[in-house]
Amino acid sequence: MRERIQEIIKRNDEISAEMTQPEVIANQHRYRDLAKEHKDLSQIVSKGSRYLQVLANLEDDHAILNGNDEDLKQLVREELDDLEKQEADLREEMKLLLIPKDPNDYKNAIVEIRAGTGGDEAAIFAADLHRMYLKFAERKGWRTEELSSSEIGLGGFKEVIFLMSGDNVYGTMKFESGVHRVQRVPVTETQGRIHTSAATVAVLPEAEEVDVAINANELRIDTYRSSGAGGQHVNKVETAIRITHLPTGLVVTCQDEKSQFKNKEKALKILRSRLLALKEAEQEAEIAAKRRSMVSTGDRSAKIRTYNFPQGRVTDHRINLTLYRLAEVMVGEIDELISALQMAHNSELLKG
């Protein structure tokens, strides 16, 4: 561990020096990447420096205990227990900090929510999840932008896709991917029976052009008239866009904007992120075959969470965590769930 910390401190010093170079300051992309790496390393450098100092103090004390100065030995014995406790605590903290980071964690996230089984009630639940994530983003100080949606008349969504932008968004949101199940009496139910419905959530890291190169010759772009609300302009002009990525068969549609250009721009953003997710899923398949993760981030067919309204509880099935504070969760207070999932994920990584 000591060698690894020393390497990181050295790298941090190199970044600091490079960021002062005029040619780097003039290159916005390079400067941004270095600033991001510097920020990621700062906590490791701070905590690691303390850890190295404690190790050095312990070595000095043990050297004194092996010497002949009885007065110094007595002083060392008095502080040794405290130093050893500091070393043990810092060692555990450093283990977590040194876990290899997912390079996508710092990226923005595209969240796709789709109604599953349950008809209109599933679409209403999809809207509830959408609202929950928007409230969570607001509390985190993140920005949100709707990219595409397909509504039903009862205030629900067949599908809604939106972008979440801010600090470490994907790293925070990635464990939300999967099937979310709701148990409650639907507003459409006349006899008071509890129904079970579901919605699927997919969280994708926002892909930049440098992450995924899209060949324009491999795209089929169709335009058509919007079928949603929007007045005469939307209905009479072909502003809606459908993009088909021919090599993979992926299809993305967008009709929310009155501008064909803006719809195309949003559709390409979604397509780029889906292609990145597809590429990474293929890479992760090999790893998954060797070691099955306790906290799944990739299997969107797996039931991950149940929201039980009669009992006021929410249960995350991956980590067997149940909270009896459903009302708070539904207005965006999901920090406890996300923190528990991150801790479980990190604990598994520490096992090897």
Secondary structure, 3 states (H helix, E strand, C coil): CHHHHHHHHHHHHHHHHHCCCHHHHHCHHHHHHHHHHHHHHHHHHHHHHHHHHHHHHHHHHHHHHCCCCHHHHHHHHHHHHHHHHHHHHHHHHHHHHCCCCCCCCCCCEEEEEEECCCHHHHHHHHHHHHHHHHHHHHHHCCEEEEEEEEECCCCCEEEEEEEEECCCHHHHHHHHCEEEEEEECCCCCCCCCCEEEEEEEEEEECCCCCCCCCCHHHEEEEEECCCCCCHHHHHHCCCEEEEEECCCCEEEEECCCCCHHHHHHHHHHHHHHHHHHHHHHHHHHHHHHHCCCCCCCCCCCCEEEEEECCCCEEEECCCCEEECCHHHHCCCCCHHHHHHHHHHHHHHHHHC
